[in-house]
Each structure stands twice: as structure tokens, then as C-alpha cells.
Amino acid sequence: MSTNEVTLESIGLSLDQMDRYMISIRTGIGDFDRQICICGHPMARHERSDGFSSCTVSKSWCACSSPLPVLEADRIKPFRFASTGFGQKHALSKGVYAMQRQGHTATWLIDPMCFKCKAEDVQIQPAPLSQTKKVINRSGHTNVLLCMPCLEDVGCVYYY
């Protein structure tokens, strides 16, 4: 190989990296505009400035200060709800419900597990947390996936 020859390696990339990237372009997987945050809203609706993050969706504001892409949806429009608690009341649950009812799909971008105890073989639910790390019944400063024992441990409140 001549030292003047241009290769992927000469620009710091591998053939495998480029193969994966080119497949993602064709399939749409890896598309930031289709990623859904753990708060239940599209990542594209989050803005960050001076170390502060904000999320706006459907003419409302979400307290999400720690955006984390967890899903990649084939359609983001269903993810427009507000969180009013954990589990079925969380915006992520409402968005997944609306997505499925409309016949669309999404894939996990993370390994679905409890963020606290790291258990992978239990049912997990999204939960909004306050700045003091307690479950709240509105949009959360931080949002997490928790198993029921950990939800009870951080102080969930049941309202029916």
C-alpha cells in the first residue's frame, strides 16, 4: 500500500464501522430524529444550553433535565403525552400505547432493566423522579425504569 493511498483507515475509520453506518442510513436505525427519550418525548424536542436541559412537546413543558434516548420509533408523533405519575401514567407508557394502537413499532436502544438494582428479568416501569429522587405525579426532573420493589423503595404514591 502506498503512503499516498486514501483508505478508511487513513481517516480513522474501519470498513466495519462504515458498513454499520451505511446500513443505518438505509434502514433508518440510528436516526436521532426518531429517538425517544426516557421522559417519553422525542429527543429532537430537547434543548441544552449552559448546562441546562429542557424539553417542550405539544405546547407544554417537560421537566426532563437528563435526556436519555431509550427507544427508536418508526413514527414519533404518538410520543406527545405528559407524565402524571409512574407506570401507565408516564408519558413513555402513554406514547408506546398510542404507537401500538396506531400500528407502529419501536426498538430499544438500551438494555431494558431496572436502573436501581440492575435486574433484567423483572417487569420494569417508567417513573418520573423529583430532584430529591422520589417518585412524583408530574413530569420528572429525572426519569428512570424501575422494578416494583425499587419503585416502592424510592417512595411511589398510588393514586387511582
N, C-alpha and C positions, 0 to 999 in steps of 0.2 A: 504494500500500500504506500503510495506516495504521500509525503507530508503535506502536499497541496490539495489532496483529495478531500472533498467535503463529504462527511458521513454524519449520521445522527450522533455517534459517539463524540465527534469533534465539537458538537454543540451541546454536549452534556445530557443526551437522551439515549434511550435504548430502543431497539426495534419493538420489544415487548410493550414498553410504555406507549409508543405511538400506535401500536395495534389496538390496545385497550382504548386509547383516546378516540381513534377513528371509529371504532365500534360504537362508542358512546355518542358520537355525533349522529350516526345513522339511527341508533335506537332511541336517542333522547335521554338515555340514562346518564346521570351526571350533570343534568341541566339545572343550574341554580334557580332559574325561574319556575321550576316545577317542584322545588323542595319545600317541605312543610316543617315549620319549627315545632318544638315540643309544646309551645304555647297554643298550637292549633291553627296558626296562621302562616301564610306563605312567607318564606324567608325574604322575598323581594319587598315585603311591607315593613321590614325592619331598617332603621337608620341608626347610624352610630356617629356621634360627634363628641369630641372632648371627653372620651371615656364613658359617655352616657349613651345608652341604647334605648330606643323607643320603637313601638310597633303600632301602626294605625291600620285599621281594617273596617270596612263598611261604615264609614263616617263615625267611628268610635276609636277609642284609645285603649291599648293593652299595656299593662304594667311590666311586660317581659323585659328584663334587663340582661338576661343571659341567653341570647338566641342559640339554639342548637338544632341543626337540621336532623330530623328523625325519620321522615318519610319522603319518598319521591312519588308524586301522584301524576297520573296521566291527564288529570284535569284539576286545577287549583280552585276553581270557583266555589265548590262546596265548602271550602275552609274559610268561612266568614262569620262564624258564631262567636259569642262572648262566653267566657268561663263564668259559671255561677257556683262552682264547687268542684269536688273531685269526681272521678268515675264518669258516670253518664252526664254529669253537669259540666264537665270540662269541654272546652272548645275543640280539643283534639278528638274526643269521642263523638261529639256532635258532627264534626267535619267528616270523620270516617263513616258515620252513619249516613249522612247525606250523599257522600260519594258512592257508597254501595247501593243506596236506593236509586241512584241515577245510572247505575250500571258501569261505574268506573272502577279502577283499581289503583293500588299504590304498593310500593315495596319499602321494606325497612332499609334505612341507611345505617342503622346501628343494630347491635345485638339487643333484642328486647329483653330486658332484665330489670330487676328491682335496683334502683340507683343507690339504695341504702345498704342492703345486705348482699347484693350482687347475685341473688338467686335467679336462675334462668328457668327453672322447672315449675314455676308458680304463676298464677294469674296476676298480671300487673294492671294497674290503673293509673291514668294520668292525674296529677294533683297539682294545684297551684299553691305555692308557699309564700308566706309573708317574709319580710326581711329578717324576722326572728326565727325563720324556718318552721313555722307552724302552718298546717293546712288552713286555708281560708276559703270563703264562699264568694270570691270575685276573682278577677284576673290576678295572677301571681307575679310577684317580683321575680321569682324563680319558679320553674315548672319542672316536675320530675315524674318518673314512672316508679310506682311503689307497689309492693305486695300488701295484702290486707294487714298482716301483723305489723309491718313497718308503718303503714298508714295510721294504725291505732297508736303506735308508739310516738309518732310526731304530733298526735292530737287532732284527729279528724273529728268533725262535728256532723252528726247525722240530722238532716232536715228532710222530711218527706212531704 
